[in-house]
Structure formats: C-alpha cells, structure tokens
Amino acid sequence: MTKYVYDFIEGDKDKKDLLGGKGANLAEMARLGLPVPPGFTIATTACRAYLATGETPPGLFAEIGDHLRELEIRVDKPLGDPTDPLLLSVRSGGKFSMPGMMETILDIGLNDDSVEGLARRTGDARFAWDSYRRLIQMFGRTVFDIPAERFDAQMQTVKSAAGVVADTDLTADDLRRLVVAYKKAFRAAAGREFPQAPHEQLQLAVQAVFASWQAPRAALYRRREQIPDDLGTAVNIMAMVFGNLGPDSGTGVAFTRDPATGARGVYGDYLANAQGEDVVAGVRNTVPLDKLDAIDPVSYRQLLSIMDTLEKHYRDLCDIEFTIERGKLWMLQTRVGKRTPAAAFTIAGQLVDEGLIDLDEAVARVTGEQLTQLMFPTFDDGALPAPLTSGVPASPGAAVGRLVFDSAEAAAATGDVILVRRETSPDDLAGMIAAQGILTSRGGKTSHAAVVARGMGKTCVCGAADVVIASDAQSFTVGDVTVHAGDSISIDGSTGAVYLGALPVRQSPVVRYFDGVLDAGNDPLVRAVDRLVDHADRIRTLGVRANADTPDDAARARRFGAAGIGLCRTEHMFLGSRRELVERLILATDEPERDAALAALLPLQREDFTEILEAMDGLPVTVRLLDPPLHEFLPSLEGLSVRVARADALGLDPGRDRDLLRAVRRMHEENPMLGMRGVRLGLLVPGLFAMQVRALAEAAAQRIAGGFDPQPEIMVPLVGSVRELELVRAEAQAVVDAVPGAPSIRIGTMIEVPRAALTAAEIATVAEFFSLGTNDLTQMGWGLSRDDVEGTVISRYLALGIFDRSPFESIDTAGIGRLVRIAVDEGRAARPELSIGVCGEHGGDPASVRFFAGAGIDYVSCSTYRIPVARLEAGRATVVGTTSDSR
Amino acid sequence: MTKYVYDFIEGDKDKKDLLGGKGANLAEMARLGLPVPPGFTIATTACRAYLATGETPPGLFAEIGDHLRELEIRVDKPLGDPTDPLLLSVRSGGKFSMPGMMETILDIGLNDDSVEGLARRTGDARFAWDSYRRLIQMFGRTVFDIPAERFDAQMQTVKSAAGVVADTDLTADDLRRLVVAYKKAFRAAAGREFPQAPHEQLQLAVQAVFASWQAPRAALYRRREQIPDDLGTAVNIMAMVFGNLGPDSGTGVAFTRDPATGARGVYGDYLANAQGEDVVAGVRNTVPLDKLDAIDPVSYRQLLSIMDTLEKHYRDLCDIEFTIERGKLWMLQTRVGKRTPAAAFTIAGQLVDEGLIDLDEAVARVTGEQLTQLMFPTFDDGALPAPLTSGVPASPGAAVGRLVFDSAEAAAATGDVILVRRETSPDDLAGMIAAQGILTSRGGKTSHAAVVARGMGKTCVCGAADVVIASDAQSFTVGDVTVHAGDSISIDGSTGAVYLGALPVRQSPVVRYFDGVLDAGNDPLVRAVDRLVDHADRIRTLGVRANADTPDDAARARRFGAAGIGLCRTEHMFLGSRRELVERLILATDEPERDAALAALLPLQREDFTEILEAMDGLPVTVRLLDPPLHEFLPSLEGLSVRVARADALGLDPGRDRDLLRAVRRMHEENPMLGMRGVRLGLLVPGLFAMQVRALAEAAAQRIAGGFDPQPEIMVPLVGSVRELELVRAEAQAVVDAVPGAPSIRIGTMIEVPRAALTAAEIATVAEFFSLGTNDLTQMGWGLSRDDVEGTVISRYLALGIFDRSPFESIDTAGIGRLVRIAVDEGRAARPELSIGVCGEHGGDPASVRFFAGAGIDYVSCSTYRIPVARLEAGRATVVGTTSDSR
C-alpha cells in the first residue's frame, strides 16, 4: 500500500517534492535533534491523488489515525480530551512557497468539552474561549467557505451588548456567548452543526487543504510564478504549543544574520506571553530578540546555539519561528530566509569569506533579477521623507519631475515631468514617452501604464488608490494634501512610494562601479557583485556582447564587460541631418541621382564605422545592414496629407510636400514590419547595401593601415531563404574584395523570420554566423506587433494568465524557443563551426539567458546596462542549470 | 568499373533517370524493332561525375570508343572517313524536357577531308560545304562560347562578295570560301585551330554538353520548373541520316492523334528533300503528312504502322520526328506528345473508351493546372480576327473594355475598361483593381503587373513590345495602327493576343456545366472533364469544401461539388449599411451603448447564418468568428485627417468626423495584421464573439425547429496559445448551451500563427478541429505582407529565382509546409480524432493540394471556382503521389 504519511523524523530537507518546503524543513530540524513539537506530514502524493480523483485516497485516514495515535502516546494526551486535550495545527505547504495563498487551521480538537479542559489547563478561560471562537471561524471559512461577514456581524452584536469597542475588551463570558452565536451562524451557513468530533475536524481540515490547491487565486499565483499545476500540497499536522501561558512563555521570529546587509549577529523580535498571530496582528509591541537574554537566558542561549547549528547546516541565512511554552523552547518553522537584492549579494560574499560555501555556490545563490534591481537609480535612503502615499511598484527606478495631467502637455513639456493619469490608454503614448515617470491611480501590474512603462524601461507607480484627481485635472489630493500641476513630485517604481518635492536621485553604485567612476574597495555590496560577476565570467561558456550603435555606446559596453558588439544597427546613421540624403535617395528619378545620394552617404557611414571599430579594437563588431523600410525616414503619411490638404484648402503652394506625399503614398505599406525592409532593401534598392559594405571595408582598411586590429562582421537582416543570402553575400564579398587593404570580413545572417529558423540547415551552408533576432522571431511567431499591442493585448493577456510574462521580455520557450532550438541544432548540424548569437532584447533577460545557454547558443548580445546581468546569468547557467525552474 | 555508355538496344523507356527522356525513348523504339539509326547514350551518371569533379570520369572515352567501333562496324563506315564518312549527331537530353535549354551538335566527323567524301557520296557539294560551315559555327558556339556575330560578319562578307542577299543563294564555291573564313574566325576567337580529328570533335562535344547543364539559363530554367540541380544530362550519339539527298528523301513530324482535340487520324507535316532544321527554319512550306502516301507509299504505310505500334505501346498520344533517306524510313525521336488542356482531357477520355488505359491512369494524365485553364472565359474561336499584336500571357482570361491610360481614371470609370500602361507600379493599384484587364508594353511574367494581376485573378498581357504609348498618353500605336483612349480592345491573357474592338467573350463550357446551365451530353470536352473529376471523387481520400460567405456563394459551391463550407468569413456581415452599427460599437462610451450596438447586429447576423445553413443543409458550415481589426470598418486615418484638416483650415465644423478621427487614431496600428484582431478581439471586446456565437446557435435552432439538418461549426481565428482557445471556447460553449434547441456545435481553431503550429499538441487538447490558415501562416512565416509586397518583393524575387512560384500561390513546402506537417502530426498525436482542414488560398492550388493530401490533411477548402480543380488533384494525389515531382 502506498505510504502517504511521514513522521517528522522520517523526512529531511531534500524531500521538498514529497513533503513540501515546510514539512521537509520541520523534518530536517527533527533529524538534527532540535526541539520541534511532535507531528507528521501528509505527503503531496496524497493531494495529487485527491486532485486526480476528487477523493482522498483509500487508507489515508487510517494511516493518519496510526500516526495520530503514536503522537498521542508521545505527548501523553488524547486529541480533544475534555481535561487536558491534545490540540493540533493543520498547515498546508507545497514544494514552492506560495505566501498567503494556502490554508492554516489552528487548535483542531477544541469542542464544547475540550474548551473547558484547555481553560483549566492554561488557567485562562478567556484564552480558551477566544481560541474556540477563532477555530469555528477559521474552520467555517476554510472548510465551508463561510464568508467572514457572517461572523463579523455576530461579533458586532456581542460587542454592542457588552458595551465595548475592541475585541480584546471582551471577557471570557462574552466570548462564551460569542461561541454560541458563531455556532449558530455556522449552522445557518453550512447547513450542519459545527463538528464536535475532533477526528472529523481533522479529516475535514485535511480535505480542505487539498481542495485549496485549486482555488482560483492559488491557480493564478502558480501561473504567474510558473509553478506547475500538478505538484499538489503537503499537509503538516503538529501538536499545538502555546506561548501565551504566562510570563515564562512567548513567541518570536529570528534571522541567523541581518537580512538587509548580511552582517552576522542576533536579528529578530520577541513577544512575551503571546501566540504567533499576536505578532502578526501587531496588537502589542515586540522587543528586539537580544532582550530575551534577560527574560529567559537558558532559552536564549539554546536559541543562539540552534541558530548557529541551522546556519552551518543550511550554509545560508535562515529565518525561524519559535515559541517558548512555560520555559520550554519549541522550533515551529525554519527556511532559507528571504532577503533584499543587496543582501543577497553581500551574504553570498560573506558566506564565501566564512568558508561556508564556495564561489560556484555563491553565484547560484544570487539572481540576475536581483542584479537588475541593483542597477536602477534610487532615492538616497539616508534622507527619505515619509511618502505621501504609495501604489503598485510597476516599473522600477526613481523619477523626479513636475506634475503634468495631460499627455499632450507632457509630450510638449521642456524639463522633466511626471505624468499623472487615472489610467492610461494608447492616446497617452506620446506623453508617456516624454515623461520621466508615470503615476496612475487605477490598475495593477498588468495595466496599460504598467506594461507599456516596463516595455519602455520607464519608472511607473500604478494604482495609487489614495490619489484623487480633481475634475478639472489640474491637481490631485491625497487625504487633505493637494498637489497642483507644476509641483514637483518623486516616485519610486521599485517600492511604489510617492513623495512630495524633488528628492535627490542616487545613481546605482553598481552601475557607477561598472562604468569605472567608483572603486569597488569600500562598498561591500559592490565588492560582492564584482566578485560574483567575475566568477561567473570564469565559469560561463556563453559569451556576452553588446547591442551598440555609436562609439560612446561601444566604449561604455566595453567597460561593462562586453566581448564585442553583437548588433550594431545602422539605421541611426540615416537620421538627423542625414535624412535629407535619404530623401534624395528615395526621390531620385534616375541612376545618377541615386548614385549621388549614396555617394554622399558613403563617407559619413565610413566615419561612423571607423569610430566604432576604434572603440572596439581587437573585438568583433557585427554590423547589421540597413533594416527598416526607407519610408520610415520620411515624414508620416498622415502628417503630409494634412499639410498638403491644408495648403490646398487655403490656396497655398504645398511645394516639396506634394512630391514627398506622392513618394510616401507610393511607398506606404499597411504592414511595414512585413514589407520592404532588411535583405529585401538590399535586393531591390540598387547600391544601398554595397555602399554600406564599402564604407565598412574602407573603415577597416583605414584602421589596419593605422596598425590597429578591427574585427568587423557583416550581418544581413530578415533573410527567409538561403537564396537571398547567396545573392547579397556574393555582392558584399565582391565589394569587400575590391577595397584595397580590407581584411577578410565574415558574412552572416539574422535568423528572425520563422522560415529562416525552419530552413536553418540550408541557410547555414551560406552563412558564416547566425544571430537570432528573437524580437522579430517573437513578433512574427506570435503574430504580434509589440508596439501596437503592448498596452492592449499584452496587458490583457497578462491579466488573463495567457502570458506568465510578456513574450517580449522573456523568451517563450515552448513556441519561439522551439524555433531557436531548431535553428541551432539544424544550423550546426549542417555547418559544425557555425557561430550562433542572440541579439534580441531577450539577450539581457535572466531566464532567457539561461535558456540560450542550454540551447547551445555561443553568445548573447544585449544593451549595455544588461551586460553584467547577462554575464552573471551565463555563469549561473553553468551551476544551476538552464531551465526556468532553476530559481 | 562503372558502366557509363549504353547502346540503344540496352535501354528502355523507363530508364529516364539514367538515359534521359530522349535516350530512353530511342532505346524503347530500338527494342520495339523500329528503324532507329544506330547509336548509344552516355548516361546521366557520367555527367554527374563530371559536375562533381570538373573532369570526365576515367575510362569514359575508352568506353565511348568501344561503342563507336561497334557502330562503325554496323554501318560499315568509319567516323570521318574521307570517302564515305560516318557522321554523328550529339544531343543532350535530361530526365525532364528542357526545351531550348540544352545543346545539339550535328555532323560531327566532318573535316577538310571528309567534307569531300560527303560531297561525293551525296552528290551535293553545296550541301556538304554548308554542313561543314554549320558544324564549325555550332561547334564554336557550343564548345568555345564563340559569339554568333563573329561568324555572321564572315557570312556578310562572303555574301557581299558573291553579290547575293539570301544564304541559300550561295554556291558550293561560296560556301567553300566561307568555311575558310569561319575557320579563321574560329582560330581568332578560340585561340586554336578548328579540330580536324573526328574523335577530338566528339570528345569536346560531349564535354560541352556536360558543361551546358550548368549554364545560367539552364540553371534558371530548372529553378523555375523545380527540376533538381543534380540530375545531370545524358548525351545521345547517333549516326546521321539525311533527308536531303533527293526527292526520295525528306523529313517530317507527326502526332499519333490530333493534339488539339484528341481525335484519331493522321496529323503531321512532311518536307521532301530536307533536313529537320529546314522544317524549323520554315524556309520552304511543308505539306500535310497524308500527302506522303502519294510520294512514297511504302514509307507512308510503314510510318502509319509504326505510329499505331507506338500509341498502343505508350498508351498515349506520341509525337514523332522521322527522316526518309533515299526511300528508307528512320525514326529520330518520339515522346509522349504535348497537348492543349482541352486535348489532354478529351484524349484521356478517348483512350479510356478505346480500352488503352483505365480511369485511374486517365486521371493521372490530366492536371489541375490544365483544368484551371479550361475554366477561364475565352474569346470565341470561331470568330477570332487576326490579333493586332501580342505579348506575354501573364494572367489568363479574356477581357474586353474601353482603353484607359491613367490609373486614377480607370478607378473612377463606369463600365468595363482595359488599363494600358508602359509598366505598372504600386501607384496603379486602384486602377488595376477597377479594370477588367491590364496590358503593358514592358515586363514579363514576373513584372509588377503580371504578379499583381495573377494575385487578383485578373486578365493581364504583359510586355507587348510593339505597343508604343504616345507621349500625351492618349493613344498607342502598333505599327501604323493607332488606338485611342476610349476605343474598345480585347485581350487574351491565356494566349497573349491583343485584338481591336470588343470581341464576344465565351464563358467556359466547363464552368457552365458545373454551374448546372450546360448539359454534359454534347460536348466531348465537358464529358471528359465530368468523367475524370467524377472518378477523382471516387478515389480521393482528401475532402473538398468551399470558402463561402453568402447564401449565393454557398449554393453555387454546392453545385461545384463542395462537401460543405470550410471557411465562412463573417467580416462581410459587418459591411455596407451595417458599418454604422460597428461605428456605434466602437464609439460606445459605456456598456449599455455597446450592448445596444451588439443587440442591433444580432438579428442581422442570425439571418445571414440561417440562409447559409439553408443553402448547405446537411453539410458542415465552419463559421469563423470576426477576424479583422475593428478599425478596418472605419474610414482611413489619412482620409479622415485630411477632411478634418480641410474643414479646420476653412473654419468649418468637421462634426462627427472629429470624433471618428479620434477613435481611428486611438485604434490605429502600425501593423494591423499583427495587431488587435481574431481571438484578441474576442478577449478584449466584451460581448462581440458571444453575439456571433448566439446568432449562429439561434439560427441553427430555428433550422432544426423547421425540420432541417444544420451542421454549424465555430472556428476561432488567430489563436497562438491554448489558453486563448480555452477562454473563448468556454464562453462560446456557455452561450450555445443557453440557446434553447441549439444543436451541439463543434468548436475548433485556425492554425495560422506560426506558434500555433509549433504548439499544436497543446492546442489540440482543446480544439475539436484545426483549420490551417496557410495565407497567414505564409505571411507570418516569411514575414511578408502579401498586399504590400506582391508587386515589389515577390515580383523581384520571382525574377531573381528566389521564388519558383509565389509562396502565396503554391505552398512553400520546405518552410511553411514544415509548419503544416508539425501541426498535423503533433495535433493528431495529441488527439487522434482531430479533424484537420486547410482554408488558405493554397487549398485550390494543384501542387499544394497534393502536398496536403500527403501531409495527412482531411480536407481543403477553397473558393468556388477552384473546387473542381481541388477535387481532381485530390484524386490525382491517390494515383500519382503527393510530391511536387509528380508532374
């Protein structure tokens, strides 16, 4: 027969799959001989059987009964005994922590008889009756879905009758009356009496915990956190211990070191004569943990010794819940403690210093997400005023500016502004682009404002519900504070805080360090980051390059640790004053005109390339030939149409606008993303690619002549068929060959059209390298134009749970990832020496970086600020593995 | 040692892979004991070895030498003998016919000595010297790439000296001088003497034929015709026979039955005292073949008997080339004859009647392309005047209209017009849409005009070079004929002919038959089509449904043989007067307004569905929920902007336009194809899909109540993730369940987003059927927006050979086809009973239909006129196989 129930002593911390996190850690403490109240765990396998069939598996309750009997013998008290009852806590606990999502029922075993026994034993009738009424309420909610209001109404009635305001002022007799009222409410709502039989209470509680796994909010949480739906939860059943049996009792929480900085010491809080829920409810003030030394020195020293044992054993910061019942210390829970991003790095560094872990382990203990957080600017902790209010921290960073309520005004503003809206819509896009930060009073992490701001990398606080925007939209109020348009405010997208006035913004020390303006020496955080990223560099097999289009970008990327440029876009080289040359190229009516326009662009391009090759001397620079449609360099169709129509209506001469309008109309595309761009330009606009290739070859030749080491590569965008690449490659090779002194230049292709991935074996025969453009691969593979749908479809899909994360932020491994794997596997099978990079935004996303490492990619290329994150995650891929499960 | 050379007697007609088509058929005739001049074939394997290494395989020439010696013994003449020389023809011939693409060299063996022998033997010195100068010229061109002009210049000189105009007026002595001049020109261009040694001539000729396989025009032809590059060509070497040795000699071509109608009889041409090239050159008039009976009754009767043998043996119409040398008949070539589409069907029908082939074989003998041709309207053959001129037949059909030179004028014209342009550009699109037909004076089958017209299914004649458009663009001239704007012309896109005046257009009898307005009884073509399509129905496993959106469409599709509707688009149901309701829906500012707009649409939709279910009673009707973005139902952004700007400039009130402009601007998308459409509408516009589903369910309930048998299905467009489908399906199911009397309705999904194909296994768990939308799959898979790039990228890519055919016309099996196979294989593995259709345009393309049959698709759905083609090709897939090689 399947075994479903494990005494604590039968498990250990590595059995999280079977016993859940909480159960496994309780078992580990029991095995270490630490004072854990006796109990047992119902394994996740029982829950899974329940989920599959809708029934508890046969024999489960018999097995529970056996363990319960052993427990009763060990504590020498029967469950629900009317004189000295054993009481039980029943707690859910899955493999992964799901805070607030699952269920707990305390004091199972209380009934009309045993409540008297508890009162006698504790000498505290008020406590006993209060525990009983809490059980009825908790049991009613958890097992029978009885709404809290049903009980609240009774509480109100009893308080009125007693003439008191606070629950705590009720006497034991009041509470005894409340129990009568609660039982009546229970019967009315549940259609049955509150069960008096302790075993029935226990069985129903266990089933309720099983069922809670499928509650909608738990399911939604799992989808967001990518926790598989079929894991199920374990159930921990433990003898209750009481911290509220007098001054020699109490309860507390502790960390084995400072969770904010990682410093060793005694960190925690203690509350005498109290239960755990009192600490949470905050009805009385806790004292710092070291005060326990004066209250109960024996328990204190025992606790310190246990903390030392746990930290050495877990080799990490642990957090702990404990209770002292009449001078006897009990450990109720432990786990590896949560920590701030900064603490994660400093603790990992310190544990290495202390010899508890090695550097591999330290790298595994921090994440790219944490490092990302550390790279945003912040408000200076030292000088923070109290926030005016707060909302949902939707997109990180610290932003300061004058208040603007209108998007058009924000778009036209000079100086920094913060855009404040009830909620945003596509109409607000221009204002959002112009603003330093965005504040809304409605909506959460998947609202339009949140999703679009994250996409733009712009600071955003959403759903600050206390912010009431005036009807004339010239001010907002929070309580009795009114803030007017033009006033300065500061918002913190990492915490959700909103401050009055312009707070000083502090550049991230981590960024300043990578940028070379801060020495690592004095800051323990920066030292730890440096050390772990450096170790990640040593153990990683995945290379990291930068997406950089200008010499400044390139130089900074090099400081941030890029091993070259994986994507140098050439489109910015056609902007600004050069637009005029592009217009000439487009409006050219014959070959000489066209050639003249290209000839004028050539020296400008050459200079661009020369400077970038200088900044990246000795490292590869992958230059992507022009990708966007040419009409993107012209004014918009709508704008031109309006200008010409207005001139015509007024009888004025629209002049050159009319020619431009004709050209723009001829070149207009309904779907430019799927139109005349990339390699298609190269094959349809004579001389364009040749000019770019010549500029690059000449720039490289110049650098070589100067004694330097340029390593240019040519990348052809948007290839879908090997034949396109053959033609462009042949032309490019001929151009390079004709430039005296030019080096040999590798010619490769983007893989960004789904068909290119599907025919990678053919394309690899002609390409010297692949660079996977996962942005376009995602857009075309999903049929989603990111800019068009970010605030509509993507935002809604995140809310509906269709997306766990936007597929533009983190690679969709099932769909687009499959194309990636096909391209890598089949491309390399056809050409074993093929080098393969990734140059989409995903190249800087932690989970995606690990996926790419696992897929056999040679290097990722990402924007400068994400380079340290990519370096770290590439190292983590070596030590923690490459699936997204490697949290 | 590998055997490379096969005597004719060693081969047979099924060895086309090894011996090429020509060699295999010569061998077959030799085996049948027919009088074939002795010879042998160098196998394609030798050419392949040459292509792989650049050298003729070792031992090849020794093997050729052995066969040549046997040949000399059989004919009792040595090669190049100065008294009675054996002369040889050397002809290329691959597995597939490549007309005009490959090489022929005649009279190998002639040199300064043997030319005298030939003159003596034939008694015709002029002939001998003419043959010799032709050999030098042909050999020079083929083996040494000597341009024709080098020889033409010499010819001119000799003609001037002789004082004659025509080549034929040159005497033997003139030609003897010409040979001297040709040899000199040869030496100058080739850098060596014309080879006198016959064996050297033969070796060089064989190598030249091998090398000709890789000539650019041959490579391009193969790419267009999808002939693999690595097949190589065979080389046929045969003793020359001469039809120009007097009145008892001659040459001719024949068909074993009428290639236009299939009627039995004697069809062919004969030219006495002539060689084959004289027939081709047309210097003298041929006589009908039956006149040979009077000239040489013995040879005539022998020829008839041979034709009968061949037809019975090949069980098909054969065409034949023969020569009579001094009363002795020689067969030079035979092959299964080319024929018109009409003849293909009638011949196949007649061969069945004659018991030569069975119906399976008959179905294999015709193609969907031929049937497509037969369904276009034509000009009445009986009354055809001489054409004014002709061009490239670029897009079939017969179009009549008044001449218009300006696209804007064409777009605004009432009545039928033919748009005439030098060439077209995207500016001409509106005019092309409005015109009946398009005529251009420049460009070929891949020009903008040709590609766009084919995409629209519009008649087009391109590159009619004789058409000279006047500078004022108000007339064109052809020679001395001037045609003015407003005059009527007629163009035939199937032949390229251009006629003056409005010719009567004849609806295709095949279409009239399927449409039920013509009886099959009297027309042999229609009878044959009916019989073969009917047989295809019996043997096919692939179903055929229609894409139909209206009751009329549905009824006609049923007449054309559709087994239901595979795609009923609902977007047309939002057009016309209903646009106003869509505007109300979009402009609604609250829920009641939105619900009111939907409520007004409900009864209209219900009526649409009722009528379609009526027309398809008893057959499935797959209704696709709304797919296009809602803003497509509003006026264009450009148009509205201009209207509002004009009103503002003039100080007028733009009224409702301003509200609409605001809405259109908010909803504007840069790439609507990748925007808010399909399932995304269903998830973001509350009530929209529910209204459509309710209308369908109510319509079905009404029909059931009336005693009928509606079989509606609901299809969700643009699904990329299983979760989208789960949500929409749950909502739709709830709506259906709430309609009293509604039948159970299957709910499935389009697979048109690449990610849907890649995750088909997941999606299949929720979908009751798949319908592969290969249009969008192609657009997204290639990253190509068809409408935007048809006249630019696609046209250019066809010209460059990147596309063999537009991937929108015929499925790209390597790329998009791979997605199709993934979707089918993995969808069905997850849900074995899943039914899978295709509803892209490809569902009516012959090669694609066979591909789909091979991929395991259950049915294709196509537009009405393509249903018979799909039915036929589905049957052919059963008998000829499913690869595109099954020509």
Interface residues (C-beta under 8 A of the other chain):
Chain A: S425 P426 D427 L637 E638 S641 V642 A645 R646 D648 A649 L650 R665 R666 M667 E669 E670 N671 P672 M673 L674 G675 M676 R680 L683 L684 L718 G720 S721 R723 E724 L727 E752 V753 P754 R755 L758 T759 E762 D776 Q779 M780 G781 W782 G783 L784 S785 D787 D788 V789 T792 V793 R796 Y797 L800 G801 I802 D812 A814 G815 I816 R818 L819
Chain B: S425 P426 D427 L637 E638 S641 V642 A645 R646 D648 A649 L650 R665 R666 M667 E669 E670 N671 P672 M673 L674 G675 M676 R680 L683 L684 L718 G720 S721 R723 E724 L727 E752 V753 P754 R755 L758 T759 E762 D776 Q779 M780 G781 W782 G783 L784 S785 D787 D788 V789 T792 V793 R796 Y797 L800 G801 I802 D812 A814 G815 I816 R818 L819
